[in-house]
Amino acid sequence: MGQTQERNILYSNNIAQKFGLSLSNSEFNYGPGIGKADNYAIINDWLVVFEIEYSQRHPEFNVSKIWPYLENNPAQKLFLIQHIVNNKEVSANRIFHCEWMAEKMITSLNDRFMYQLIINDLTDNDIKSLKTMFEVINK
C-alpha cells in the first residue's frame, strides 16, 4: 500500500469513527474507465464512499465519476463524503463545481445519491449533516 492510500485510510477513518462506521480500508472500483474511490463501506443498501483531496487539481471529477457508475447500476444508492483537506491547495472554482455537480446529481438520481463536502476540518455543522444522512441510510 502506498503512502497516499495510507493517508486516505487515515483521514477517512477519522471521519467514519465519529459515527461508528467501519470502512473496508481499500479502494472501491467503479468499473472500467470510471475510476476508484479512496475508501468505502456498505450500509444496508447504500454504498458510502470517501474521496480525500489534498491538492487535487480536479476534485469535481471525483464527484462526476459517480454518475456513470450509478447509471450502470440502477439499483445502487451511493453516499459520497468528499474531504478537501486543505482548501488553499484547491481552487475555489473547483470546490464550487464539486457542490454544483453534486446538486445536479442529487436532483437527477431520484434519492439514490447523497453528498457531504468537508472543507479542512470536520465542523459541528458537518457532523450534524452527516448524522442526518446516516440516519437516512440506517432506516
Residue frames as a rotation matrix with the C-alpha (Angstrom) as fourth column:
MET 1
0.586 0.810 0.000 0.00
0.810 -0.586 0.000 0.00
0.000 0.000 -1.000 0.00
GLY 2
-0.208 -0.678 0.705 1.36
0.666 -0.626 -0.406 3.39
0.717 0.385 0.581 -0.95
GLN 3
-0.854 -0.235 -0.464 1.75
0.509 -0.558 -0.655 6.44
-0.105 -0.796 0.596 1.25
THR 4
-0.784 0.616 0.080 -1.18
-0.536 -0.736 0.414 8.24
0.313 0.282 0.907 -0.38
GLN 5
-0.036 0.804 -0.593 -3.53
-0.062 0.591 0.805 5.30
0.997 0.066 0.029 0.19
GLU 6
-0.376 -0.160 -0.913 -2.41
0.844 0.348 -0.408 5.11
0.383 -0.924 0.004 3.83
ARG 7
-0.987 0.044 -0.152 -3.22
0.019 -0.920 -0.392 8.82
-0.157 -0.390 0.907 4.28
ASN 8
-0.489 0.862 -0.137 -6.60
-0.545 -0.179 0.819 8.31
0.681 0.475 0.557 2.60
ILE 9
-0.039 0.432 -0.901 -7.38
0.470 0.804 0.365 5.49
0.882 -0.410 -0.234 5.02
LEU 10
-0.700 -0.308 -0.644 -6.32
0.713 -0.259 -0.652 7.60
0.034 -0.916 0.401 8.00
TYR 11
-0.941 0.337 -0.028 -8.40
-0.337 -0.942 -0.007 10.64
-0.029 0.003 1.000 7.00
SER 12
-0.282 0.896 -0.343 -11.50
-0.450 0.192 0.872 8.64
0.848 0.400 0.349 6.03
ASN 13
-0.125 0.200 -0.972 -11.36
0.660 0.748 0.069 6.57
0.741 -0.632 -0.226 9.23
ASN 14
-0.939 -0.204 -0.278 -11.05
0.343 -0.627 -0.700 9.73
-0.031 -0.752 0.658 11.35
ILE 15
-0.615 0.789 -0.005 -14.43
-0.748 -0.581 0.320 10.78
0.249 0.201 0.947 9.96
ALA 16
-0.094 0.623 -0.777 -16.02
-0.255 0.739 0.623 7.33
0.962 0.257 0.089 9.98
GLN 17
-0.620 -0.232 -0.749 -15.12
0.562 0.536 -0.630 6.59
0.548 -0.812 -0.202 13.61
LYS 18
-0.947 0.294 0.130 -17.18
-0.316 -0.770 -0.554 9.55
-0.063 -0.566 0.822 14.79
PHE 19
-0.062 0.977 -0.205 -20.25
-0.992 -0.038 0.123 7.71
0.113 0.211 0.971 13.50
GLY 20
0.008 -0.003 1.000 -19.28
-0.530 0.848 0.007 4.15
-0.848 -0.530 0.006 14.44
LEU 21
0.868 0.308 -0.391 -18.70
-0.476 0.286 -0.831 3.29
-0.144 0.907 0.395 10.80
SER 22
0.124 -0.821 0.558 -16.25
0.009 0.563 0.826 0.52
-0.992 -0.098 0.077 9.86
LEU 23
0.510 -0.025 -0.860 -14.60
-0.805 -0.364 -0.468 1.03
-0.301 0.931 -0.206 6.49
SER 24
0.991 -0.129 0.045 -13.10
0.136 0.889 -0.437 -1.55
0.016 0.439 0.898 4.15
ASN 25
0.420 -0.870 -0.261 -9.76
-0.302 -0.404 0.863 0.32
-0.856 -0.283 -0.432 4.15
SER 26
-0.511 -0.513 0.689 -9.42
0.579 0.387 0.718 -0.29
-0.635 0.766 0.099 0.44
GLU 27
-0.810 0.190 -0.555 -10.35
-0.480 -0.758 0.442 1.49
-0.337 0.624 0.705 -2.75
PHE 28
0.093 0.867 0.489 -13.73
0.182 0.468 -0.865 0.96
-0.979 0.170 -0.114 -4.38
ASN 29
-0.910 -0.410 0.065 -13.53
0.096 -0.056 0.994 0.32
-0.404 0.910 0.091 -8.13
TYR 30
-0.117 0.906 -0.408 -16.45
-0.516 -0.406 -0.754 1.87
-0.849 0.122 0.515 -10.02
GLY 31
0.612 0.290 0.735 -15.62
0.377 0.711 -0.594 -0.19
-0.695 0.641 0.326 -13.09
PRO 32
-0.198 -0.762 0.616 -13.61
0.919 0.075 0.387 0.03
-0.341 0.643 0.686 -16.31
GLY 33
-0.413 -0.106 0.905 -12.98
0.692 -0.683 0.236 3.57
0.593 0.723 0.355 -17.48
ILE 34
0.621 0.722 0.304 -14.67
0.319 -0.587 0.744 5.22
0.716 -0.365 -0.595 -14.48
GLY 35
-0.191 -0.768 0.612 -12.15
-0.466 -0.477 -0.745 5.20
0.864 -0.427 -0.266 -11.64
LYS 36
-0.174 0.012 -0.985 -11.89
0.705 0.700 -0.116 4.37
0.687 -0.714 -0.130 -7.96
ALA 37
0.705 0.334 0.626 -12.86
-0.262 -0.698 0.667 5.87
0.659 -0.634 -0.404 -4.62
ASP 38
-0.187 -0.920 0.346 -10.33
-0.668 -0.139 -0.731 6.17
0.720 -0.368 -0.589 -1.78
ASN 39
-0.997 -0.032 0.072 -12.23
-0.075 0.651 -0.755 4.11
-0.023 -0.758 -0.652 0.83
TYR 40
-0.333 0.935 -0.122 -15.74
-0.616 -0.118 0.779 2.78
0.714 0.335 0.615 1.36
ALA 41
-0.884 0.254 0.393 -18.31
-0.166 0.614 -0.771 0.92
-0.437 -0.747 -0.501 3.44
ILE 42
-0.583 0.793 -0.175 -21.64
-0.027 0.197 0.980 -0.70
0.812 0.576 -0.093 2.70
ILE 43
-0.903 0.418 0.097 -24.54
-0.146 -0.085 -0.986 0.13
-0.403 -0.905 0.138 4.99
ASN 44
0.089 0.961 0.261 -27.85
-0.023 0.264 -0.964 -1.55
-0.996 0.080 0.046 4.21
ASP 45
0.494 0.127 0.860 -28.41
0.798 0.326 -0.507 -0.82
-0.345 0.937 0.059 0.50
TRP 46
0.978 -0.189 -0.086 -26.08
-0.205 -0.947 -0.247 2.22
-0.034 0.259 -0.965 0.46
LEU 47
0.307 -0.949 0.067 -22.51
0.897 0.266 -0.353 2.36
0.317 0.169 0.933 -0.74
VAL 48
0.957 -0.092 -0.276 -20.69
0.055 -0.875 0.481 5.02
-0.286 -0.475 -0.832 1.33
VAL 49
0.412 -0.842 0.348 -17.55
0.852 0.220 -0.475 6.23
0.324 0.492 0.808 -0.45
PHE 50
0.643 -0.347 -0.683 -14.83
0.256 -0.743 0.619 8.62
-0.722 -0.573 -0.388 0.64
GLU 51
0.490 -0.588 0.644 -12.76
0.669 -0.220 -0.710 10.87
0.559 0.779 0.286 -1.58
ILE 52
0.566 -0.429 -0.704 -9.88
0.525 -0.471 0.709 12.56
-0.636 -0.771 -0.042 0.21
GLU 53
0.698 -0.254 0.669 -8.44
0.524 -0.455 -0.720 15.57
0.487 0.853 -0.184 -1.62
TYR 54
0.216 -0.717 -0.662 -5.05
0.796 -0.264 0.545 17.04
-0.566 -0.645 0.514 -0.74
SER 55
-0.365 -0.355 -0.861 -4.01
-0.233 -0.860 0.454 19.08
-0.901 0.367 0.231 -3.75
GLN 56
-0.191 0.402 0.895 -6.34
0.782 0.614 -0.109 17.59
-0.593 0.680 -0.432 -6.32
ARG 57
-0.939 -0.196 -0.283 -6.40
-0.012 -0.803 0.595 19.78
-0.344 0.562 0.752 -9.41
HIS 58
-0.568 0.778 -0.268 -9.83
-0.545 -0.111 0.831 18.47
0.617 0.618 0.488 -10.45
PRO 59
-0.934 0.197 0.298 -11.79
-0.157 0.522 -0.839 17.34
-0.321 -0.830 -0.456 -7.36
GLU 60
-0.066 0.966 -0.249 -15.05
-0.849 -0.186 -0.494 17.76
-0.524 0.179 0.833 -9.27
PHE 61
-0.240 -0.078 -0.968 -14.04
-0.739 0.661 0.130 14.71
0.629 0.747 -0.216 -11.31
ASN 62
-0.973 -0.160 -0.168 -14.29
-0.014 0.763 -0.646 12.65
0.232 -0.626 -0.745 -8.13
VAL 63
-0.413 0.910 0.024 -17.92
-0.360 -0.139 -0.923 13.72
-0.836 -0.390 0.385 -7.90
SER 64
0.128 0.549 -0.826 -18.82
-0.957 -0.151 -0.248 13.34
-0.261 0.822 0.506 -11.57
LYS 65
-0.674 -0.433 -0.599 -17.33
-0.619 0.773 0.138 9.84
0.403 0.464 -0.789 -11.98
ILE 66
-0.811 0.434 0.392 -20.08
-0.080 0.582 -0.809 8.51
-0.579 -0.688 -0.438 -9.72
TRP 67
-0.031 0.883 -0.468 -22.79
-0.774 -0.317 -0.548 9.42
-0.633 0.345 0.693 -12.20
PRO 68
-0.057 0.037 -0.998 -21.89
-0.861 0.505 0.067 6.82
0.506 0.862 0.003 -14.83
TYR 69
-0.953 -0.269 -0.138 -21.47
-0.154 0.825 -0.544 4.23
0.260 -0.497 -0.828 -12.09
LEU 70
-0.595 0.791 0.139 -24.99
-0.172 0.043 -0.984 4.89
-0.785 -0.610 0.110 -10.83
GLU 71
0.094 0.589 -0.802 -26.35
-0.965 -0.146 -0.220 4.90
-0.246 0.795 0.555 -14.39
ASN 72
-0.344 -0.334 -0.878 -24.76
-0.634 0.772 -0.045 1.47
0.692 0.541 -0.477 -14.91
ASN 73
-0.827 0.056 -0.560 -26.09
0.412 0.737 -0.535 0.18
0.383 -0.673 -0.633 -11.56
PRO 74
-0.390 0.728 0.563 -29.69
-0.227 -0.669 0.708 1.41
0.892 0.149 0.426 -11.31
ALA 75
0.579 0.617 -0.533 -30.42
0.352 0.401 0.846 -0.39
0.735 -0.677 0.015 -8.02
GLN 76
-0.209 -0.794 -0.571 -27.39
0.921 0.036 -0.387 1.09
0.328 -0.607 0.724 -6.23
LYS 77
0.921 0.324 0.217 -27.56
0.210 -0.881 0.425 4.03
0.329 -0.346 -0.879 -3.81
LEU 78
0.023 -0.996 -0.090 -24.39
0.865 0.065 -0.497 5.97
0.501 -0.067 0.863 -3.07
PHE 79
0.974 0.136 -0.179 -23.36
0.217 -0.787 0.578 8.49
-0.062 -0.602 -0.796 -0.44
LEU 80
0.227 -0.923 0.311 -20.18
0.654 -0.092 -0.751 10.43
0.722 0.374 0.582 -1.25
ILE 81
0.873 -0.161 -0.461 -18.19
0.294 -0.582 0.758 12.06
-0.391 -0.797 -0.461 1.53
GLN 82
0.431 -0.722 0.541 -15.60
0.629 -0.190 -0.754 14.32
0.647 0.665 0.372 -0.06
HIS 83
0.754 -0.260 -0.602 -12.97
0.469 -0.429 0.772 15.79
-0.459 -0.865 -0.201 2.25
ILE 84
0.543 -0.623 0.563 -10.86
0.265 -0.510 -0.819 18.64
0.797 0.593 -0.112 0.93
VAL 85
0.350 -0.466 -0.813 -8.06
0.927 0.295 0.230 18.53
0.133 -0.834 0.536 3.49
ASN 86
-0.352 -0.501 -0.791 -6.63
0.532 -0.802 0.272 21.97
-0.770 -0.325 0.549 2.72
ASN 87
0.621 0.732 0.280 -8.80
0.642 -0.271 -0.717 24.34
-0.449 0.625 -0.639 0.71
LYS 88
0.469 -0.527 -0.709 -5.75
-0.464 -0.830 0.310 26.54
-0.752 0.183 -0.633 -0.02
GLU 89
-0.627 -0.728 0.279 -4.47
-0.204 0.499 0.842 23.73
-0.752 0.471 -0.461 -2.24
VAL 90
-0.459 0.575 0.677 -7.71
0.854 0.495 0.159 23.50
-0.243 0.651 -0.719 -4.26
SER 91
-0.942 0.102 0.319 -9.17
0.072 -0.868 0.491 26.28
0.327 0.486 0.810 -6.39
ALA 92
-0.645 0.761 -0.067 -12.38
-0.205 -0.257 -0.944 27.85
-0.736 -0.596 0.322 -5.04
ASN 93
-0.164 0.566 -0.808 -13.82
-0.986 -0.129 0.109 27.43
-0.042 0.814 0.579 -8.55
ARG 94
-0.602 -0.133 -0.787 -13.17
-0.313 0.946 0.080 23.69
0.734 0.294 -0.612 -8.34
ILE 95
-0.947 0.301 -0.109 -14.86
0.215 0.343 -0.914 23.47
-0.238 -0.890 -0.390 -4.95
PHE 96
-0.351 0.845 -0.403 -17.87
-0.697 -0.523 -0.491 25.33
-0.626 0.109 0.772 -6.39
HIS 97
-0.219 0.236 -0.947 -18.01
-0.873 0.386 0.298 22.80
0.435 0.892 0.122 -9.25
CYS 98
-0.937 -0.101 -0.334 -17.96
0.056 0.901 -0.429 19.89
0.344 -0.421 -0.839 -6.77
GLU 99
-0.710 0.693 -0.122 -21.02
0.075 -0.097 -0.992 21.26
-0.700 -0.714 0.017 -5.00
TRP 100
-0.210 0.627 -0.750 -22.78
-0.885 -0.447 -0.127 22.24
-0.415 0.638 0.649 -8.23
MET 101
-0.518 -0.053 -0.854 -22.25
-0.595 0.739 0.315 18.80
0.615 0.672 -0.414 -9.77
ALA 102
-0.970 0.146 -0.192 -23.42
0.238 0.705 -0.668 17.07
0.038 -0.694 -0.719 -6.59
GLU 103
-0.493 0.837 -0.239 -26.63
-0.331 -0.434 -0.838 19.14
-0.805 -0.333 0.491 -6.52
LYS 104
-0.160 0.397 -0.904 -27.37
-0.985 0.000 0.175 18.20
0.069 0.918 0.390 -10.14
MET 105
-0.716 -0.181 -0.674 -26.79
-0.237 0.972 -0.009 14.53
0.657 0.153 -0.738 -9.34
ILE 106
-0.902 0.432 0.003 -28.99
0.101 0.218 -0.971 14.64
-0.420 -0.875 -0.241 -6.23
THR 107
-0.212 0.856 -0.471 -31.82
-0.688 -0.473 -0.550 16.12
-0.694 0.207 0.689 -8.29
SER 108
-0.059 0.141 -0.988 -31.39
-0.969 0.229 0.091 13.77
0.239 0.963 0.124 -11.25
LEU 109
-0.684 -0.389 -0.617 -30.78
-0.334 0.919 -0.209 10.47
0.649 0.063 -0.759 -9.48
ASN 110
0.212 0.977 -0.036 -34.03
-0.469 0.134 0.873 10.29
0.857 -0.168 0.486 -7.50
ASP 111
0.649 0.093 0.755 -32.84
-0.760 0.047 0.648 9.75
0.024 -0.995 0.101 -3.93
ARG 112
0.918 -0.377 -0.124 -30.02
0.358 0.921 -0.152 7.42
0.172 0.095 0.980 -4.96
PHE 113
-0.069 -0.971 0.229 -27.22
0.685 -0.213 -0.697 9.90
0.726 0.109 0.679 -4.28
MET 114
0.954 0.200 -0.222 -26.23
0.298 -0.645 0.704 11.92
-0.003 -0.738 -0.675 -1.22
TYR 115
0.178 -0.906 0.385 -23.24
0.558 -0.229 -0.797 14.19
0.810 0.357 0.465 -0.83
GLN 116
0.928 -0.024 -0.371 -21.31
0.303 -0.529 0.793 15.78
-0.215 -0.848 -0.484 2.01
LEU 117
0.351 -0.830 0.432 -18.41
0.319 -0.328 -0.889 18.14
0.880 0.450 0.149 1.38
ILE 118
0.798 -0.255 -0.546 -15.97
0.518 -0.172 0.838 18.67
-0.307 -0.952 -0.005 4.24
ILE 119
0.561 -0.628 0.539 -13.54
0.160 -0.557 -0.815 21.54
0.812 0.544 -0.212 3.84
ASN 120
-0.271 -0.797 0.540 -10.45
-0.621 -0.284 -0.731 21.50
0.736 -0.533 -0.417 6.05
ASP 121
-0.984 -0.128 0.124 -11.59
-0.175 0.552 -0.815 20.22
0.036 -0.824 -0.565 9.46
LEU 122
-0.402 0.876 -0.265 -14.84
0.646 0.477 0.596 18.49
0.649 0.069 -0.758 10.34
THR 123
-0.804 0.174 0.568 -17.14
-0.391 -0.875 -0.286 21.21
0.448 -0.452 0.772 11.76
ASP 124
-0.742 0.620 0.253 -20.15
-0.084 0.288 -0.954 20.91
-0.665 -0.729 -0.162 14.04
ASN 125
0.122 0.801 -0.586 -22.38
-0.816 -0.255 -0.519 21.63
-0.565 0.541 0.623 11.01
ASP 126
-0.317 -0.312 -0.896 -20.67
-0.800 0.595 0.076 18.82
0.510 0.741 -0.438 9.07
ILE 127
-0.996 -0.086 0.032 -21.26
-0.088 0.796 -0.599 16.44
0.026 -0.599 -0.800 11.97
LYS 128
-0.350 0.936 0.024 -24.95
-0.339 -0.103 -0.935 17.39
-0.873 -0.335 0.354 12.17
SER 129
0.177 0.395 -0.902 -25.38
-0.973 -0.071 -0.222 16.96
-0.151 0.916 0.371 8.43
LEU 130
-0.588 -0.478 -0.652 -23.56
-0.578 0.813 -0.075 13.61
0.566 0.333 -0.754 8.39
LYS 131
-0.903 0.301 0.308 -25.59
-0.116 0.519 -0.847 12.39
-0.415 -0.800 -0.434 11.36
THR 132
0.025 0.961 -0.275 -28.81
-0.637 -0.196 -0.745 13.21
-0.770 0.194 0.608 9.49
MET 133
0.107 -0.040 -0.993 -27.60
-0.956 0.272 -0.114 11.42
0.275 0.961 -0.009 6.36
PHE 134
-0.858 -0.443 -0.262 -26.53
-0.348 0.874 -0.339 8.34
0.379 -0.199 -0.904 8.30
GLU 135
-0.559 0.752 0.348 -29.98
-0.309 0.201 -0.930 8.25
-0.769 -0.628 0.120 9.89
VAL 136
0.317 0.636 -0.703 -31.47
-0.901 -0.030 -0.433 8.07
-0.297 0.771 0.564 6.38
ILE 137
-0.234 -0.529 -0.816 -29.11
-0.763 0.620 -0.184 5.25
0.603 0.579 -0.548 5.44
ASN 138
-0.964 -0.254 0.078 -29.78
-0.237 0.692 -0.682 3.28
0.119 -0.676 -0.727 8.62
LYS 139
-0.177 0.971 0.161 -33.57
-0.910 -0.099 -0.402 3.22
-0.375 -0.217 0.901 8.17
